[in-house]
Amino acid sequence: MRRTSRIIRIRRSPEHGPTPPTRRSVRAAAALAAGVLAVSLTACGGDDGGGGGGGDDKGKASGDTGTTVTLPKLDGQTLEVAAVWTGAEQKNFKQVLAEFEKRTGAKVTFVPAQDPIINFLGSKIAGGAPPDVAMLPQPGAIKQAVEKNWAKPLGPEATKELAKNYSQGWQDIGKVDGKQYGVYYKAANKSLIWYNAQVFENAGASEPTTWDELLNTAQMVYDSGVTPFSVGGADGWTLTDWFENIYLSQAGPEKYDQLAKHEIKWTDPSVKEALTTLAQVWGKKDYVAGGPNGALQTEFPASVTQTFTGGDQPKAGMVYEGDFVQVNIGETKAKVGTDAKVFPFPAVGGTPPVVSGGDAAVILEDSEAAQALVTFLASPDAASIQAKLGGYLSPNKNVPQSAYPNEVQQKMAKALIDAGDDFRFDMSDQAPQAFGGTPGKGEWKALQDFLKNPADIAGTQAKLEADAAAAYGN
Amino acid sequence: MAADTAAGAAKTAPAAPRSRKSVTGTRRTVAALFLLPALVLLGALVVYPIGYSVIRSFYDQSGDSFAGFDNYRALFTDDGIRTALKNNIIWVVFAPTVATALGLIFAVLTERVRWGTAFKLVVFMPMAISMLAAGIIFRLVYDQDPDKGVANAVWVGVHDTFAQSSAFPKAHPGRESPLEPAGGGAFVTKGTVSAGDTVTLPLVGVAPDAMPQDAEPAAAPEPQDDRITGSTWQDFTRGKGVGALNQVDSAELGYAGMRIEAVKDGEVVETATAAADGTFSFSSKADGAQLRLPASNFKEPYNGLDWLGPSLVTPAVIGSYIWMWAGFAMVLIAAGLAGMPRELLEAARVDGANEWQVFRRVTVPLLAPVLAVVTVTLMINVLKVFDLVFIIAPGSSQDDANVLALELYRKGFSEDQPGVASAIAVFLLLLVIPVMWFNVRRLRREVRR
């Protein structure tokens, strides 16, 4: 019996190609697949770096926000708002929408979108049912939406509200060809260094404000027996963010803009200077956790968690990245504000850099209600509601500091507002994707090679320039 | 097929000519009707995309103008694609052969053990896991950190049984230290010492957990007339930084077991080992010598191999592929073995052949057709490998682990170069065709038999 069945299998198997399905194996497969699924799910949970609320945001938005903006009565009207936000971030934003519904009587539906949202909107518009308002993440996306005639300019009320609450710089990046299209409702601060408070205490170190002080602090941490920095080098974007902060502070906003548009070459002396500065951290023996090779295999989520686990002896004392780091800190036992603290990226040149990102509200279907919603989003009323809930920063300068739930949030918000018009959007986000956003290519790869060999500044510059020239097509 | 049956039916029913025609006609229509969904699906999902890819590969990036063979030229000039091509060759040569060889070994050996089926089940199990899940598993297996990655844990374990690491790997001189680097990781005093002197050799940077168990609070050296005495300790107080610089503070620990050499004119004249409180002493022989802390004190703990670094990443990923597919090869080969006439093996044994000769001269030649099918199937499979490479290789070495299918994806979706991506797709198709043709021919022959 057993023998025959084997012989049958042999006859069939070659015709069957890759999977000879036997009952037993199928059943084993099912059991194993279930187990593996669990593993992969937990593994995936970690890399959701896109934001989301911190762990410290359980307070309910109450009606105590003062009314600073007058909105029309919109009873019976309906609106759709599309954004890529999920989880706590989405939940918090819905509370803002609820407040809008309460004040105007309109009905607002949140439409969850996928990244990249511009492609999502494309299919919605092709289907003839675009959302009324969409949250677009980059200046480039707004420009694209305008070029395709999707976006509608803001009306006078919204523009007035915006001018009242936003600095010129934040207004300007929502403009295309001189017309105001976007209201930056949410901002990200990517100029922060997070540190393990216990490590700093043990080392007797304090928060630095200049690059030299940072190096001094790093040395103290190193002398105490802890590696100063954790770098998530397996993800190229963390490295480009390092570079951008140093470059913005050292070379200044004008040069930064020129480099972002590739109007100056990457072989420029200012780039050399920035890389030399960067090498003072990356190139120093034992300054980067795991050494260059270890850092190149550390992904961003691990670079955060390894800084805040391990008690007195974590793998590193400091980790650089934006405000969304707190999401990953949430996966450890460390508490933001007591165990995990933050200081603004120190000034390399005259002023400390503020590299940021953000989501802008753009109107796709013009109506009184859509205009009113954008006006509301431009007001401190809306921003204060979400600020209270945590995990959120507003570029609105009239949002009071006290609206933020904890000291860390307040500090990040203050740094963002204090930068005035000197903040800049992430440079690699502005570059063509082949250069600024592809694993193993362009800027990501060049800086990874630089992390491995920080002595090779000229070679890195040449490689950056060659890749940039190919990607920008000039 | 349908036409054949229809014709056959027509021949057996000559009595009703009118209905014959209608029957044939209906059957044709029915046949066409039944074939239609399959044809439409095949056309829409297979033929059309292939055709369109071929056309697209001759157009430029935007798809507006004809580009001739430019995209195909890029195939052989672009660095990324060339690495991918080279890696694909490595894959096609090594992955199927090693998987088949392992499968053969497992199959032959499991035939002889009692728990063969259980063993086979275990080896076959990885097949039940998706490539993606296997990728995630092996990402962990190859983790650099020996505390997480099994591969490095084993490697480091083996290494450390033969070579000990030192106690003070990260110790280094602090500010205004009397020590300076002497090359190779050793540190040496700036000046010379003479009898009656006391010497302090402060260092910093050893993590409190990493300090030797027997270390005691450091003691300042006591001067002695005819000897050189000194102390070496961790000049760092938790929470207070260095405390009094280059002086022993109460909470600071001695470097128990630190080796110190007295060096005169490049030659070691005497050596000493620090006591639990960090103190040591030299006789007057060391008069006029420099004191050196040899590099052996500071040797870094071995951190294992860089599995996912540029040089090892492709073999590492191939390893995970073999883990998955050796079971597949084994099952097919075991089936072939089971169907093999036992008489031939018996005859060979009766003729005095030993087991190796039986395996080499009888089993393998008889299994050759099965081995060929397995290898060829795996080759087709390997040519399109994507998920394992995409998941296992970290971003920093994805370039070095690149294969054609991954490069296709990157060119098409993240670099916005659909023309080049289509050219890669067509090229991959061309690579697969001869192997497929071989397989189909073999199948036909099998069916005829």
Interface residues (C-beta under 8 A of the other chain):
Chain A: R3 R6 I7 R9 I10 S13 P14 E15 G17 P18 T19 P20 R24 S25 V26 A28 A29 A30 L32 A33 V36 L37 V39 S40 A43 E201 N202 A203 G204 A205 M220 Y222 D223 S224 G225 V226 G233 A234 D235 G236 D286 G290 G291 N293 G294 L296 Q297 E299 D312 Q313 Q433 A434 G437 T438 P439 G440 K441 W444 K445 Q448
Chain B: G80 L121 F124 M125 M127 A128 I129 S130 L132 A133 I136 I137 R139 L140 D143 Q144 D145 K170 H172 G174 V204 G205 V206 A207 P208 D209 A210 F236 R238 G239 K240 G241 V242 N303 D306 L308 G309 F328 V331 L332 A335 G336 A338 G339 V370 V373 T377 N381 P394 G395 S396 S397 Q398 D399 N402 R410 S414 E415 D416 Q417 R442 L443 E446
